[in-house]
Amino acid sequence: MFRLQGSKVLAVDMTGDAVKAKNGSMVAYDGQMAFKKLSGGGEGLRGMVTRRLTGEQMTVMEVKGQGTCWFADRASEINLVSLQGDKLYVEAGNLLATDAALRTGTTFTGVRGASQGNGLFTTTVEGHGQAAILSDGPAVVLRVTPQYPLTVDPGAYVAHQGDVRQSFQSGVTFRTFLGEGGGEAFQIRFEGDGLVYVQPSERTTIAGDV
């Protein structure tokens, strides 16, 4: 159902089914489509409470119908992720669209969210289906294995999936080496077996410096 047209436009072919997408990301459609605004990036009471605590503004819409709908967001690169009953952890602003059958929610991230200025929670997507995530520049998918843990700068982190544990550690960042670090620097360490999606451009936030 999901396919890319180039690297920055997502085409979704629908035959009466639905897709959830970032509000305002639809750029064109053919056929018959119905649009419904949904509240927030998480489902149920916990999602409502989470968004109130973090001030997170993630508005999504449901698109349902017959035909093809095209989505894009500020010319960002789009990456397709297939889920087979597993869970994807993704920054709210990097989630473009999901199959309607996938469940979305929120999870506590602690230091990483605070260090990015993005709140203390991140979005989860789980079930069977496809998700489309955004990155500033082509995303790199890095493998984490028990033998080779991975350390990532918080500003470059996009998403991860698999049997992966994450922890936070203070240390130097690339900007510290360049003399641009202004305070304590944090990094995200991933251990286990899974995949981590990293973008080649850091977010315009305080990132790892708090």
C-alpha angles and dihedrals in degrees: 000000000000120000135159125238101198113329099291106048126068118206118199119193112206132189101185094311128111142239132197116224142172109278112261095015097111110107102171143348141184129205122025118327134172122202127204126180114229127197121250137326098282134056128237133003095315091058091051092050092046093053091048092052095047101034086229113170108204112149117182133186133207117228118195132172150073120307138029128314124193124210134189138157124209093319091294119159114259124218125191119221123191116208121201100188093306130114130254120204112204137165108256094238091053097057112098106168144343138191108267088238092063117094119230126200144140135262134192115257102171117189097017094058092045092048090055095046087238098115129257098289139068132200123259127203121189142166134055118321145055133304130189118215130190130228135181096243125350110325121235117219110214125193121229117202132173088254095047117041117188131227119202135186107243093229092058097045116110109163146325139204139183134051094327131146119204129203135172126237134179118235144108126317129199088263090055088058089050092050093248098110112110103187146345109346124215130199132191116235119200122198131176130040122318149075132290123198115214128183123216093231127061121230118257094250137101083270111177097354114094 
